[in-house]
Amino acid sequence: MVVELHTPDESSALQQRFRQLPFLAKELLAGGMAGGLAKTCVAPLERVKILFQTGRTQATSITGTLAQIYSSEGLQGLFRGNGASVLRIVPYSAFHFGAYEHYRTHLIHMAGYDVPPSKHTQTAARHHHHHTDPESHHVSPPPTHHAVPPVLDLLAGSTAGATAVLLTYPLDFARTRLAYEVKDRTSSGQGSSISSVLVQTVKLEGPQGIYRGIAPTLAGILPYAGLKFYVYQSLKQYYRRTDEHARDRLPIAVMLSFGASAGLVAQTITYPLDVVRRQMQVQGQKGRSGLIPQHINSTVHGLKLLWLQGGRRALFRGLSLNYIKVVPSTAIGFAIYDYLKQYLDLPQNL
């Protein structure tokens, strides 16, 4: 009974300690936890998608591939490579959202837009005033208002995506290599860790090996990240224009539907580049029997080989599965992120 009475106070005290953290630390905590939990929830579908993209599954359906993985590797096989994925998504989310806010602020000022902050942003700014040096106001997120054209979000999102990719790409490379391996339960399991994959790749292929596939990744993330923010902000502005009672913070259901729509549009347009990236990342692997037996020299070369191999179907192989993965991942990620930002008293800019 005593524990029940003290639990709310302890919870409130913990929340206050978290809220006293520096702004960037709180942003990393919210984005990292949201991204990591969302990634873990859809990890089995992510592995199936990679096996489809690289032609490493004999099954012809999602459930068949999941059953094949489970029968040969057990439950842990469904989450193979998820450690590297979560390890990558935590800093990636922080860099992506942080860089987006930074670039967006500068683009707004360069474009000459005088954007008044929202009430929530003003409250948060006053709350964090004693933590922030007046000369470093750029650390706080920029104000959000319907007057800012979404094209600025397109530019800010693209450059932020490229920044995050450059900083975290080796972990994504290791995740793909781990997910690509299909082993028996009785196999020795050599090279089955993030560090061993990276070390072995550097030994065999040189430092540039862990950046194999970076070109199609950047070529894909520039339009993908930009379009995602562009579509989301466009839908948000349309919603506020048509609803006079719309609040600064969108309802969760509306936010999730807009975020999922933005992700699906961006994913569809840039998906062929993702297929080429996966193919380039697994080049040189023993026993490789992927979609493209020839060595890929560039992104354009990979796209041409895929088209010759199977036309449009090869370019969009696994896209329907990706839709199934993107929707719950976006929903879970945005819901957790929104809750944590409110819990940590962070401005609701997205």
C-alpha positions in Angstrom: 0.0 0.0 0.0 2.9 2.3 0.8 4.5 1.5 -2.6 1.3 2.5 -4.4 1.1 5.8 -2.5 4.7 6.7 -3.3 4.8 5.5 -6.9 3.1 8.7 -8.4 5.6 10.9 -6.6 8.6 8.9 -7.7 7.3 8.9 -11.2 6.8 12.6 -11.1 10.3 13.1 -9.7 11.8 10.9 -12.4 9.9 12.9 -15.1 11.3 16.2 -13.6 14.8 14.8 -13.7 14.4 13.9 -17.4 12.9 17.3 -18.2 16.0 19.0 -16.7 18.2 17.3 -19.2 19.7 19.5 -22.0 17.4 19.9 -25.0 19.6 17.8 -27.4 19.8 15.0 -24.9 16.0 14.9 -24.5 15.6 15.0 -28.3 18.0 12.0 -28.6 16.1 10.1 -25.9 12.7 10.6 -27.5 13.8 10.0 -31.1 16.0 7.1 -30.2 13.5 5.2 -28.1 10.7 5.7 -30.6 12.9 4.6 -33.5 14.3 1.6 -31.6 11.0 0.3 -30.4 9.4 0.8 -33.8 12.2 -1.0 -35.5 12.1 -4.0 -33.1 8.3 -4.4 -33.6 8.7 -4.8 -37.4 12.1 -6.5 -37.4 10.7 -9.9 -38.8 9.1 -8.1 -41.7 12.3 -6.1 -42.3 14.4 -9.3 -42.6 11.8 -10.9 -44.9 12.0 -7.8 -47.1 15.8 -7.9 -47.3 15.7 -11.7 -48.2 13.1 -10.9 -50.9 15.2 -8.0 -52.3 18.4 -10.1 -52.5 16.7 -13.3 -53.8 17.8 -15.4 -50.8 14.4 -17.0 -50.0 12.8 -20.0 -51.6 9.3 -19.1 -50.3 6.9 -17.1 -52.3 4.9 -15.4 -49.5 5.5 -13.5 -46.3 4.2 -16.2 -44.0 6.2 -18.8 -45.9 9.4 -16.9 -45.5 8.8 -16.3 -41.8 8.1 -20.0 -41.3 11.3 -20.9 -43.2 13.4 -18.6 -41.0 11.8 -19.9 -37.8 12.2 -23.5 -38.7 15.9 -23.1 -39.6 17.0 -20.5 -37.1 14.4 -20.3 -34.4 12.7 -17.3 -32.9 16.0 -15.3 -32.7 16.3 -15.7 -36.5 13.3 -13.5 -37.0 15.2 -10.7 -35.3 18.6 -11.4 -36.8 20.3 -8.1 -37.6 17.9 -6.1 -35.4 20.7 -5.3 -32.9 22.6 -3.4 -35.7 19.3 -1.9 -36.9 18.4 -0.5 -33.4 22.0 0.6 -32.8 21.8 2.5 -36.1 18.4 4.0 -35.7 19.0 5.6 -32.3 21.7 8.0 -33.5 20.1 8.2 -37.0 16.8 9.5 -35.6 18.6 12.0 -33.5 20.8 13.3 -36.3 17.9 13.3 -38.8 15.4 15.3 -36.8 18.1 17.5 -35.2 19.7 18.3 -38.6 16.2 18.8 -40.1 15.3 21.4 -37.5 18.7 23.1 -37.9 18.6 23.3 -41.7 15.0 24.3 -41.7 15.7 27.2 -39.3 18.5 28.5 -41.6 16.4 28.1 -44.7 13.5 30.0 -43.2 15.9 32.9 -42.3 17.5 32.8 -45.7 14.1 32.9 -47.4 13.2 35.9 -45.4 10.1 34.4 -43.6 9.2 36.0 -40.3 7.5 33.1 -38.7 5.9 33.6 -35.2 6.4 30.7 -32.8 3.5 28.6 -31.7 2.2 28.9 -28.1 3.7 25.6 -27.2 7.0 26.6 -28.6 7.0 29.9 -26.7 6.2 28.0 -23.5 9.0 25.5 -24.1 11.4 28.3 -25.0 10.6 30.1 -21.7 11.0 26.8 -19.8 14.4 26.1 -21.3 15.6 29.7 -21.3 18.0 29.2 -18.4 19.6 26.2 -20.2 20.2 28.1 -23.5 22.8 30.8 -24.3 21.2 33.7 -26.1 24.0 33.5 -28.7 23.1 29.8 -29.5 19.3 30.1 -30.1 19.7 27.8 -33.1 19.9 24.8 -30.7 16.2 25.1 -30.0 13.8 23.8 -32.8 12.5 26.4 -35.2 9.0 27.8 -35.1 6.4 26.0 -37.1 3.6 28.0 -39.0 1.4 27.4 -41.9 3.1 30.3 -43.8 6.3 28.4 -44.4 6.2 26.8 -47.8 6.6 23.0 -47.7 9.4 23.3 -50.4 11.7 24.4 -47.5 10.8 21.1 -45.7 11.7 19.3 -48.9 15.2 20.9 -48.9 15.7 20.6 -45.2 14.6 17.0 -45.1 16.8 16.0 -48.0 20.0 17.5 -46.5 19.2 16.2 -43.1 18.7 12.7 -44.4 22.0 12.8 -46.2 23.7 14.0 -43.1 22.3 11.2 -41.0 23.1 8.6 -43.5 26.8 9.6 -43.8 27.2 9.4 -40.0 25.5 6.0 -39.5 25.9 4.1 -42.8 28.4 1.5 -41.5 25.8 0.2 -39.0 23.2 -0.1 -41.8 25.8 -1.9 -43.9 26.5 -4.4 -41.0 22.7 -4.9 -40.5 22.2 -5.8 -44.1 25.1 -8.3 -44.1 23.8 -10.0 -40.9 20.2 -10.2 -42.3 21.5 -11.6 -45.6 23.1 -14.6 -43.9 20.7 -17.6 -43.9 22.1 -20.3 -41.6 21.1 -23.6 -40.1 20.6 -24.0 -36.3 23.6 -26.3 -36.2 26.0 -24.0 -38.1 29.0 -22.6 -36.2 27.8 -19.0 -36.5 31.0 -17.3 -37.5 31.0 -13.6 -38.2 27.6 -13.1 -36.5 28.1 -9.8 -34.7 28.1 -6.2 -35.8 31.8 -5.7 -34.9 33.0 -8.8 -36.6 31.2 -8.0 -39.8 32.7 -4.5 -39.9 36.2 -5.7 -39.0 36.1 -8.6 -41.5 34.9 -6.3 -44.2 37.7 -3.8 -43.6 40.3 -6.6 -43.7 39.0 -8.1 -47.0 37.7 -5.0 -48.8 39.4 -2.0 -47.1 37.8 0.9 -45.3 35.8 1.7 -48.3 34.1 -1.7 -48.1 31.8 -0.6 -45.2 30.6 2.2 -47.4 29.7 -0.1 -50.3 26.3 1.0 -51.6 26.5 4.6 -50.2 25.9 6.2 -53.6 22.5 4.6 -54.1 21.7 5.2 -50.5 22.4 8.9 -50.8 20.6 9.0 -54.1 17.6 7.4 -52.5 17.6 9.3 -49.2 17.8 12.8 -50.7 14.4 12.5 -52.4 12.9 10.1 -49.8 13.6 12.2 -46.7 12.7 15.4 -48.6 9.5 14.0 -50.0 8.5 12.5 -46.6 8.7 15.9 -44.9 7.3 17.7 -47.9 4.2 15.5 -48.1 3.7 15.5 -44.3 3.9 19.3 -44.0 1.7 19.8 -47.0 -1.0 17.5 -45.5 -0.7 19.2 -42.1 -1.0 22.7 -43.6 -4.1 21.6 -45.7 -5.6 20.2 -42.5 -5.1 23.4 -40.6 -6.4 25.5 -43.5 -9.6 23.5 -43.7 -10.2 23.2 -39.9 -10.5 26.6 -38.2 -10.3 24.8 -34.8 -7.1 22.9 -35.5 -4.6 23.0 -32.7 -0.9 23.5 -32.9 -0.4 19.8 -32.0 -2.2 17.5 -34.4 -4.4 14.7 -33.0 -2.4 11.4 -32.9 -4.8 9.7 -35.4 -4.3 12.5 -37.9 -0.6 12.7 -37.4 -0.2 9.0 -37.9 -2.3 8.9 -41.1 -0.4 11.9 -42.5 3.0 10.3 -41.6 2.1 7.0 -43.0 0.9 8.6 -46.3 4.1 10.6 -46.6 6.2 7.5 -46.0 4.3 5.5 -48.6 4.5 8.2 -51.2 8.3 8.7 -50.7 9.0 5.0 -50.4 7.2 4.2 -53.7 9.1 6.8 -55.7 12.6 5.9 -54.3 12.2 2.1 -53.8 14.3 1.0 -56.8 17.3 2.8 -55.4 16.8 0.8 -52.2 16.9 -2.5 -54.1 20.1 -1.5 -55.8 21.6 -0.5 -52.5 20.9 -3.9 -50.9 22.4 -5.7 -53.9 25.6 -3.6 -53.7 25.9 -4.2 -50.0 25.9 -8.0 -50.3 28.3 -8.1 -53.2 31.3 -10.3 -52.5 29.4 -12.6 -50.1 30.2 -16.3 -50.4 27.4 -18.3 -52.0 25.8 -15.2 -53.3 22.8 -16.0 -55.6 21.0 -12.7 -55.6 18.9 -11.0 -58.3 21.9 -9.6 -60.1 24.8 -12.1 -60.6 27.0 -9.5 -62.3 29.1 -7.0 -60.4 27.4 -3.6 -60.0 29.6 -0.7 -60.8 27.2 2.2 -60.0 23.7 3.1 -59.1 22.7 3.6 -62.8 24.4 0.4 -63.7 22.4 -1.5 -61.0 19.1 0.0 -62.2 19.9 -1.0 -65.8 20.8 -4.6 -64.7 17.6 -4.9 -62.7 15.5 -3.6 -65.6 17.2 -6.2 -68.0 16.8 -8.9 -65.4 13.0 -8.5 -64.8 11.8 -5.1 -65.8 9.5 -3.1 -63.5 8.9 -6.2 -61.4 12.5 -6.5 -60.5 12.8 -2.8 -59.6 9.9 -3.0 -57.2 10.5 -6.5 -55.8 9.3 -6.6 -52.2 7.5 -3.2 -52.3 4.2 -4.6 -51.1 6.0 -6.1 -48.2 7.6 -2.8 -47.5 4.2 -1.2 -47.4 3.2 -3.7 -44.7 6.3 -2.7 -42.7 6.2 1.0 -43.2 2.6 1.6 -42.0 3.0 0.0 -38.5 6.6 1.2 -38.1 5.5 4.8 -38.8 2.4 4.5 -36.6 4.4 3.1 -33.7 7.3 5.4 -34.1 5.2 8.6 -34.3 3.0 7.6 -31.4 5.9 6.9 -29.1 7.8 9.9 -30.2 4.8 12.2 -29.7 4.2 10.8 -26.2 7.8 11.1 -25.2 8.1 14.7 -26.5 5.1 15.6 -24.4 6.5 13.6 -21.4 9.8 15.4 -21.7 8.2 18.8 -22.4 9.7 19.2 -25.8 8.2 21.5 -28.5 5.7 19.8 -30.8 7.0 21.0 -34.2 6.1 17.9 -36.3 
